[in-house]
Amino acid sequence: MSHIEHVTPIYRTSPRRAAKMMAIMLGICIVGGIIFFGMWDYWISGTSPAAGGVKAEVAAPVVATGKEIPISLKFIESSDFKTMAFNALPGAPDNNPTINAEIGDKIIFNVENAGKSFHAFGVMAIPEEDKESPFEHGPYQPVAGSEIGSTSKPLKPGEGGQSEFVPGKEGTYYYICTVPGHREQGMQGKIVVGDVSDVAAEPEIVESEPSPSSAMPAPGSEDVPEMIVEEEPEQSMKEEPESMTPFSGTISVPSGSSVPGCDETNECFIPAEVTVHVGDTVIWSNDDSAAHTVTSGTPTGGPDGTFDSSLFMADTTFSYTFDNAGEYNYFCMVHPWMTGKVQVN
């Protein structure tokens, strides 16, 4: 009887086949990388601080009425950029116009950025529990389809867009600028759907009456001459000049700079004014939660084209090397009250 020996097969390949396989794998990686980075704006366009957090209400399918309501809105700002609005500043006609509609009406927004800052648009559906104090527990996400631009891709000056909103139930909705801080500065209007009361009216300011103690003098005090107390002059003290901390090369965009107030103490950029030498590189670090720009020029005069970071998000940096002597003013295109200066010697 013959003995059959089972031999385990040995698989071999040639250098040519191995090289071909490596080339195929490399090609797959390159194509995948191109697709990934080609959609970079999508990957980084997560819900913005102004629009993220609480989800908008999910409405049931709406029966369209067939009625279309065209609305034209323009982003505008005051000369000091402290007040922002739609169409007109507070006190002027057509300031943040209230839109009246019925369930199923199609509101068509034609929006234009007529200001000098960056803006974005969206309609907010406030949850029922927040109706009496809108945005208290926000921020909220814009209603799908109502957005024009976003925090990561806002409308630049002169740009515009169109969006639609079909309300699914009665109530008060809000159209706002979704760039952080801009709604709080006045970019907010109402959409009243159906016959509803305005639950979010501005609180009435009641002037308090003067207290009796401040309105009437104490009895018998009418004839008492006022006592004048002379204060001793303070001894003049020579203040020691503070020692200047050398500039580290990095300018911070501090937390909270996306709302006005830092301009009052000149701390929208820290330090706001620096001196460097020709050839030095300055780094700006975004330590805020909102996106910013570092743009050469002034808010009133606009960009001068020397340098521009474009939008850079939280926890990222922008750097620029100064090759020529001079004075360089810069500001944030999103929050124009933020200004700084670099002196190059």
Residue pairs with C-beta under 8 A, 6 or more apart in sequence:
36 43
41 152
41 153
44 152
44 313
45 150
45 152
45 153
46 52
47 53
47 141
48 150
48 151
48 152
48 178
48 180
48 291
49 139
49 151
49 180
49 289
49 290
50 139
50 151
50 178
50 179
50 180
50 181
50 182
50 183
50 290
51 122
51 139
51 140
51 141
51 142
51 150
51 151
51 178
52 139
52 141
53 138
53 139
53 140
53 141
54 127
54 137
54 138
54 139
54 140
54 141
55 140
55 141
56 124
56 125
56 140
56 141
56 142
56 143
56 144
57 125
57 127
57 128
59 125
59 168
59 169
60 168
62 103
62 104
62 166
62 167
62 168
63 103
63 104
64 104
64 106
64 166
65 102
65 103
65 104
65 105
67 102
67 104
67 105
67 106
68 105
68 106
68 108
69 99
69 101
69 105
69 106
69 107
69 108
70 108
70 110
71 97
71 99
71 107
71 108
71 109
71 110
72 87
72 110
72 111
72 112
73 86
73 87
73 97
73 109
73 110
73 111
73 112
73 121
73 175
73 189
74 86
74 87
74 111
74 112
74 113
74 114
75 84
75 86
75 111
75 112
75 113
75 114
75 115
75 117
75 119
75 155
75 177
75 187
76 84
76 85
76 86
76 87
76 88
76 89
76 114
76 115
77 83
77 84
77 85
77 115
77 116
77 117
77 336
78 84
78 89
79 300
80 337
81 116
81 117
81 260
81 299
81 335
81 336
81 337
82 185
82 260
82 337
83 89
83 90
83 185
83 186
84 115
84 117
84 177
84 182
84 185
84 186
84 187
85 95
85 96
85 186
85 187
86 95
86 96
86 97
86 175
86 187
86 189
87 94
87 95
87 96
87 97
88 94
88 95
89 95
89 186
90 186
96 186
96 187
96 188
96 189
96 190
97 189
98 189
98 190
98 191
98 192
99 107
99 175
99 189
99 190
99 191
99 192
100 191
100 192
101 107
101 167
101 191
101 192
101 193
102 167
102 193
102 194
103 167
103 168
103 169
103 170
103 193
103 194
104 166
104 167
105 166
105 167
106 164
106 165
106 166
107 164
107 165
107 166
107 167
107 191
108 162
108 163
108 164
109 121
109 146
109 148
109 162
109 163
109 164
109 165
109 175
110 160
110 162
111 121
111 148
111 155
111 160
111 161
111 162
111 163
112 159
112 160
113 119
113 155
113 156
113 157
113 158
113 159
113 160
114 157
115 157
116 157
116 299
116 300
116 302
116 333
116 336
117 157
117 179
117 182
117 333
117 334
117 335
117 336
118 154
118 155
118 156
118 157
118 179
118 293
118 311
118 333
118 334
119 149
119 154
119 155
119 177
119 179
119 182
119 187
120 147
120 148
120 149
120 150
120 151
120 153
120 154
120 155
120 177
120 178
120 179
121 146
121 147
121 148
121 149
121 155
121 161
121 163
121 175
121 176
121 177
121 178
122 142
122 143
122 146
122 147
122 148
122 175
122 176
122 178
123 142
123 143
123 146
123 165
123 173
123 174
123 175
123 191
124 134
124 135
124 138
124 140
124 142
124 143
124 173
124 174
124 175
124 176
125 140
125 143
125 171
125 173
126 134
126 135
126 138
126 140
126 171
126 172
126 173
126 174
127 137
127 140
129 137
130 136
130 137
130 138
131 171
131 172
131 199
131 200
132 199
132 200
133 200
134 172
134 174
134 200
135 174
135 183
142 178
143 165
143 173
145 163
145 164
145 165
146 163
146 164
146 165
146 175
147 163
147 178
148 155
148 160
148 161
148 162
148 163
149 155
149 159
149 161
149 178
150 178
151 178
151 179
151 180
151 290
151 291
152 291
152 311
152 313
153 311
154 179
154 311
154 334
155 161
156 333
157 302
165 173
165 175
165 191
167 173
167 191
167 193
169 193
169 194
170 193
170 194
170 195
170 196
171 193
171 194
171 196
172 190
172 191
172 192
172 193
172 196
172 198
172 199
172 200
173 190
173 191
173 193
174 188
174 189
174 190
174 191
175 188
175 189
175 190
175 191
176 182
176 183
176 187
176 188
176 189
177 183
177 187
177 188
179 290
179 334
180 258
180 259
180 289
180 290
180 291
181 258
181 259
181 260
181 290
181 335
184 259
185 259
185 260
190 198
190 200
192 198
247 271
247 274
247 275
247 276
249 276
249 280
249 281
249 282
249 283
250 282
250 283
250 284
250 285
250 317
251 269
251 270
251 271
251 274
251 282
251 283
251 284
251 285
251 340
252 269
252 270
252 284
252 285
252 287
253 268
253 269
253 284
253 285
253 286
253 287
253 288
253 292
253 294
253 332
253 338
254 262
254 267
254 268
254 269
254 270
254 287
254 288
255 287
255 288
255 289
256 262
256 288
257 267
257 268
257 269
257 288
257 290
257 292
257 332
257 335
257 338
258 288
258 289
258 290
258 292
258 334
258 335
259 335
260 337
262 268
262 337
262 338
263 337
263 338
263 339
266 272
268 332
268 335
268 337
268 338
268 339
268 340
269 284
269 338
269 339
269 340
272 339
272 340
272 341
273 340
273 341
273 342
273 343
274 282
274 340
274 341
274 342
274 343
275 342
275 343
275 344
275 345
276 282
276 322
276 342
276 343
276 344
276 345
277 344
277 345
278 322
278 323
278 324
278 325
278 344
278 345
279 321
279 322
279 323
280 321
280 322
280 344
281 319
281 320
281 321
281 322
282 319
282 320
282 321
282 322
282 342
283 317
283 318
283 319
284 294
284 309
284 312
284 317
284 318
284 319
285 317
286 292
286 312
286 313
286 314
286 315
286 316
286 317
286 318
287 314
287 315
288 314
289 314
290 314
290 334
290 335
291 311
291 312
291 313
291 314
291 334
292 309
292 311
292 312
292 332
292 334
292 335
292 338
293 308
293 309
293 310
293 311
293 312
293 332
293 333
293 334
294 307
294 308
294 309
294 312
294 318
294 320
294 330
294 332
295 303
295 307
295 308
295 309
295 330
295 331
295 332
295 333
296 303
296 304
296 305
296 306
296 307
296 308
296 328
296 329
296 330
297 303
297 304
297 305
297 306
297 329
297 330
297 331
298 329
298 331
298 339
299 331
299 336
299 337
299 339
303 333
306 328
307 320
307 328
307 330
309 318
311 334
312 318
322 328
322 342
322 344
324 344
325 344
325 345
326 344
327 341
327 342
327 343
327 344
328 341
328 342
328 343
328 344
329 339
329 340
329 341
330 339
330 340
330 341
330 342
331 338
331 339
331 340
332 338
